[in-house]
Amino acid sequence: MIDLSTAKKFDQEDVLADFRNHFEHNPNEIYLDGNSLGKLPKKTQKVLQETIQNQWGKRLIRSWNETWLDLPLRLAKKYGTLLKVRKEEVVIGESTSVRLYQILHALIKSQAFSNQLCSDNLNFPTDLYVLQGLANEFNLGRVNLINYNQEIIADLDLLKKNVQNCPGIYCLSLVTYKSAFLYPMKELNLWAKKYNSIIIWDLSHAVGVVEIDLKETQSKIAIGCSYKYMNGGPGSPAFLFIEKKLQNQLYNPIQGWFGHKNPFAFEPNYKPNIGIIRFASGTMPVLSMQAMEVGVDLALAAGLKNLRKKSVGLIRFFLSGVEEKLIPLGFKIQSPLKENLRGSHLALSHNASWQICQALIEGESKSPKIIPDFRPPHFIRFGIAPLYTSYEDLYRVIIRLEEIILMKSYLMFDENKNKVT
């Protein structure tokens, strides 16, 4: 039975409990949308203030040589540690969509694999848009989109059969954005290799809450953002991993000066740098990278094993409350139940999902505001960020959801989501 005393006991035993104090928290609010945008670390404000007032305000252009030029290299080393790869295999900057465009374009031009572009219906829409755009640009025909006829789990047999029959360049989200389905990374990498295919892994919904070992899983390429569980701030830069032996076979289609072999020679003709740095393009966004570093430092300090263990424990506790109190009220679980097949967010649905989501966000005098998010057609996603989510938070969410249904307070909100801002 789920109760407040059990939640408090688990919080007292939590080895990561102190990390909650590193973040800003709004009063009377429970934030469960860290799978979209992570909370603000307190240190970020101090770091940005120092960057703005001193490095930019006083040191001006001198800060490039004093601090800023080393920043992406420092971040590459830290993300390399997080992903269990060498710093020479990671480059920081741009957005996830730009990184995906760059690496897809490079792979197509390399002709190292069949140019059939492939994905599945669980992938994040932006990734599909980039695939579609490049298929049009290179006249490759339609993207081979595997449809599982549902949005909860991938049919691995169907996926493998597709790789076998249609070798090419595959793009998959390691943790899917709606249901949090977690793919067996190594198994699929080995299968792709067997059939002369390659998988680009989008780690955006996985990094910071799932243990990822790109070397052990024999991954070749991965991309991801830093503003979800990594708490790098809105629009903070992406990362790109390319296995060392692949790097010099691939060429960056966005030939910016920071990818040049000697950027400060200001030569009129482009000469690509050696290795991963050739995938740098324009001037790095210093303010965003400074904030990004605070986020990765927190994740490294907590340790991925601890973060994953707490994530699993929090969702296990949350699920027990869902099954006890919410399933009888018409809720359905829209995420995998097996822990090894699930990331760190949980999706629920109900006939009134949209209205329930609005009632949570609105809150009321005796209950906290609760911030999840809604994804069509009926997914209410609860992002469990182990750096700052507590067991008591999740207990209160269960009680509030039960109350919204029993009191029918969701009926205060229009069922047509287009009418609600």
N, C-alpha and C positions, 0 to 999 in steps of 0.2 A: 504493500500500500504506500502510495506517495504521500508524504507529509512534510511540513515545514521543518520539524526537528531533524529529520533525515537529511534534508537539504543543507541545513546549517552544519550538521556533523561532517558531511562531505566537504563543505567549504573550509572547515577548520583543519581537515586533513590534507587539503590541496597544497602540493609543493610549489605550485605556481601562483598561489593566491596573492602574493605581494606584487606581482606584475600588474595587477589591476590598478595599483596606485600610480603607475607610470602614465596613465591616460586621463584625459578630461572626460567628465561624466556630467550630463545634464541632470538636474534634480528631478525626482519622480518620473524617471524615464528608463525603460529597458530597451537597449539597442541590440537588435538581432539582424542587422543588415551589413555586418562586416564582410560578408561574401560579395558585396557590391562596392562598399567604401568603408575601409577600416577607420577606427576612431583616431582622434588626434593625440599623439604622444605629447606629454608635457614638455619634454626636452626639445621637441621640434620648434616650439615657439622661441626658445632661447637660441637655438642654432640659427634660425632664420633672422632673428633680431641681430645677432652678431654678424651674419653674412651681409645683411642690408646696411647696418650702421657703420661697421668697420671695414669689412672686405670690399664692399661696393662703395659705401659712402666716403671712406677716408683713403683706402689704398687704391681704389679705382682700377685702372688697367694693370697695375702691378700685381694684383691678386691672381691673375692668370698664371704667372710663373711661381708665385708664392704658394698657391693653394689649389686653384681650380683645375689646372691641367692634369693633376694627379687624381682628381676625384673619380672619374669614370673607371680608372684602373684600380683604384682602391675598392670601389663597388664591385667590379668584376671579380676581384679576389674573394670578397665576402659572399657573393652569390655563388661563386665556384665552390666555396666551403659548404654552403647550404645544399647544393645539388650534387656534391661529391665528385666534382671535376676540377681540372686545373684552371687557373685564372686566364690562361692563354686560350681557353675554349669558350670564354664568355665575353660578350660586348654589351655595354649598357647604353641606352638612349633610344629615342624615337618612341612610337606607340606600338602596341602589339600588332595592330593592323598593318602598319608600315613594315614591321619586321617580317610578318607573314608574307607580304607582297615581295619584299626583297629576296627572301629565301626561296619562295616558289619560283620567282622569275629566274633566279640563279640556277635552280635545279632543272628547269625546263631548258634553259640555254645550254647546260652542261651535257645534255643527252645521255647522262649516266643511267637514267631509268626511263621506262616508258613514260611518255608525256600524257598519259591518261590521268586526269585529276579526279580524286575520289574523296568522299567523306560519308557521313551518315546523318540521319535526321535528329540525332541527339546533340550535334555540334552547335556552337554558338553562331547565331546568324551572321555576324560580321565576318567570321571565317569563311562562311559559305559565299558571302558577297565577293570577297577577295578572290576566291577560287573561280567564281563565275566570271569576274572581270578579266582574269588572266586567260581563262579558256577562250573568251571572246577575242582578246588581244592577239593570241597566238593561233586562232582558228583551230582550236582543239576539239570542237564539238561541245556537247553538253557535259557538265560535271556528272560523274557517276555517283549518284546519291543513294546510299543504301537506306531503305525505309523499313523499320522494324514494326510498323503499324501500332506503335505505342511509344511513350516518351520516358519510360522508367529505366529499363535496362537494355543493353545491347545484346542482340542474339549473336554470341561469339561464333557459333557454327556458321551462321550466314555471313558474318564478316570475314571469317577465314576463307570460306568458299569464294567470296568475292575477290579477295586478294589472289587466290589461286587462279581463278578464271580471268581476272582483269588486273594484271600487274600494273603498278604505276606509283604515283605520288599521293599518299594518303595524309589527310589532316584530321586529327582526332583531339578532342578535349579530354585530358587524363581524368578529370572529374567533370561530369556534365553539369551544365548550368541550371537545369530545371530540377532533376531528381537527385543529383550528387552521385550518380553511378560512377564507380571507380574501375577503370579498365585494368586488366592484368598486363602491365607494361612490357615486362620481359618476354612473356609468352607471345605477345603480338609482334614485338620487334624481331624475334627469332623466326616467326612465321613469315613476316614480310621479307626478311633476308633470304629465306629459302626460295621465295618466288620473285626474286629480283625487284622488290618494291622497297619503299622507304616510308616511314611514318614521321610526320612533323607533329610533335606533341605540344598542344597548347596547355600550359600548366597554370593558367590564370586562376582557376578555382581550386587549385591543389597546393600551390606553393605556400609554405608557412603552416600547414595543418596536416599534410601527408608526408611521410618519409619518402623522399625521392633520391634514388641513387642512379644517376644517369649512366655511370660507368657499369655498374653491376647489371643493370637492365639492358645493356648494350644499345642504348639510345644513340641515334645519330644527330638528330636535330630537335631542339625544343625552343619554344618562345613562351613569354608570359608577362603579365603586368605586375606592378608592385603596389597597387593601391587598394587591394582587397585585404586579405589576411596579413599582408606584409606592411600595412599601415603607412605607406609612403606618401599619402596625400592625394587629393583629386588630380587625376591626369598625370601622376608621377610616371617616370619613364619605364619602358619595357626592358627585358633582357632577351638576348639571343644566344643560344648554345649551338655550336657546330663542332662535331668531333674533329680532333686535330687533323687526322689524315684526309679529311674531306675539304678542308678550308681552301687550299690553293687550287682546287679544281673548280671553285665557285667564284663568280664575280658579282659584285654589288651593282645593281642597275641604277642606283642613285649615287652617282659619282661625286660626292661632296669632298670638300678640302680636307676634312679630318680623316678620310679614308685614303688620302694620298700618301705615297711612300715618304715624302718629305714636305709636309703641308706648309712649313714656314719658308720654303724656298720660293713659293709663289710662282711656280712654273706654269706656263700657259697650257701644257698638255698633261693629261691625267696619267699617273702611274700608280697602280694599286699597291697598297701596302702588303706586306707579307702576313699571312695568317688572319686571325679573326678581326684585326683592326681594319682590314679592308672593308668591313661592313659598317664602319663608322661613316657618317655622312656630314651633316651640318654641325654647327657649334652646339655644344651640349647645354641643356637648360640647367644652369647652375643652382638656382633656387630649389627647383624640384629635386635635383640630385642630392642636395644637402638634406632635405626632408626625407628622402628615400633612405639615406644612410641610417638615420635614427631608427627607422622601422626594421631594417635588416639586422641592426645591432641587437634589438630587443629579441628577435626570433633566435638569433645565435646564442644569446645569453640564456634564454629559456631552454633551448635544446629541442630538436625535432622529435626525439623519442618522447620527451615529456609532453610536448604539445599534442602529439598524436594520442598518447595515452589518455590525456585529459579530455580531448575531443571525443574519443570513444566513450569514456565514462559519462560525460555530459549528455550525449545523445542517448545512451542506454537509459539514463535516468529520465530524460524527457519522453522517450518512447514508452516507458512504463506508465507515465502519467497519461499519455495519449490513449494507450490501450485501456487503462482503467476508467478514465473519466470522459474521454472525447469520442472514442469509437461508438459507444452507445448513443451519442448525440448526433450521429450522422457524418462524422469526420472519417476520412480515409487517408491512409499513409501512402504517399506517392514517391517514396524513396526505397531503395533496397534495404531489406531487414538485416542481411548479413553484413557484419562490420567490415569485412575485408573487401566488400563490393561498394563501399560508401565513403564519400568524402566527409566534409564537416558542416554541411547544411542539411536540413530535413525539410521535405516538402509535404504539406498536408493539403487536402481538398475537402470541399463541402459544397452542397448545392448553392450556398450563399457565400462562396469564398471571397468575392470582391467586397461585399458589404461587411463581412467579418473583418477583413483586412482594414477597412476604413474605421471600423469601431475600435480596433486595437490602437490605431494611430491617434485617434481622437482622444481616447482615454475618458475618464470621468472623475468626479471629485474624490472618490474613495479608492480609485485604482490608478496605477501609473500609466503613462503613455507607453505603448509598446510598438517598436518600429521593426516590422518585418518587411517583405516586399511581395508583390503580386506578379506572377508571370502567366500569360494566357495559356490555355483557356481557363484554368481553375487552380493553379498552384499558389499556395501561400508558402513562401520560403522563409525558413528561420535559420539564419547564419549563426553557427556556434563558434565564436572566436575564443579559443582557450586562453589567450593572454588576458582577456578581461571579462568574459562571460562567467557567471557564477551559477552554482546549483540553485541558489535561492531565486535568482532571476528566472530560471526555467520553471521552478515551482509556481511562481507568481503568474507566469504566462499561462500555464495549464489552468489555474484557478480563474484567470480572467476570461479565457476562451470558454470555459464551462459557464461562467456567469453571462457572457454575451448571448449564448444560446438559450439558457434557461430564462433569462429576463427578456429575450427577444429584442435586445437593444440594437441589433444589426439592422432591424427594419427601419431605423431612422435614416438609413442611407439608401440612396437610389441604386437599384440593381443594375442600371445602365452606367457602366464605368466611364463612358464618354461625358457624362454630366457632372463628374466630380473632378476637381482640379487637384 
